[in-house]
Amino acid sequence: MNKRESRLIVVSAPSGVGKSTVCGRLRALHDDVAVSISYTTRDLRGGERDGVHYHFVDDARFDAMIASNSFLEWAPVHARRYGTGRQDCESLLAEGKDVLFDIDVQGGAQIKAQREDAMLVFLVPPTVSEWVRRLRDRGTDAEDVIALRLRNAIAEMEQGKTYEYLLINDDLAAVVRELDELRQAEQPRKRKTSGSMKHLEELLAKARLELT
């Protein structure tokens, strides 16, 4: 049996659902899962190393990379810009590694537009009440901030409908295992996932009620 081809795997989720934790755990468990080092126009901070934490470039270089279609995705963040290098990802794929992206739905859409074979995975909470509880348990956000996150989450979940695979993050070990099985499947489209469009629609309806 031939080894499957390496994949670009995009994982997105509303704030507080835990995508960074899930992605970090998957990477820690498997050395054939990699991330590309992003390019940024922001200044290097204490303890950071160029080429290790980010590729630090000036605006002219970033503009040139946009013009030459050198990014799979890029976005402005707080008056600075961040982008994922196309060639960097191709090199990791050529090494036999899956390339994992912990990004928002806008970045996921950009990658899918350029690489149709990219796998788009959207994480959702088991329930809206559990998701809001997790946000409150952080103890870092005021109620008005939580309400804002909820409104933003509704928009993100609407765009999550365009994702191919929906996973419920109810148990960390279980969802990491499900994501790993999905990325290694020869025919992932034939796999039934824990999440569904019906579950996503129910979450959207309850999230809207939470705001009223």
HUGICOR-V446350 format. One line per field, one symbol per residue. ss: DSSP state (H for helix, E for strand, - for the rest). A space follows every 10 residues. Layout:
ss->???
This chain:
ss->-------EEE EEE-----HH HHHHHHHHH- --EE----EE ---------E ---EEE--HH HHHHHHH--- EEEEEEE--E EEEEEHHHHH HHHH---EEE EE--HHHHHH HHHH----EE EEEE---HHH HHHHHHH--- --HHHHHHHH HHHHHHHHHH ----EEEE-- -HHHHHHHHH HHHH---HHH ------HHHH HHHHHHHHHH --
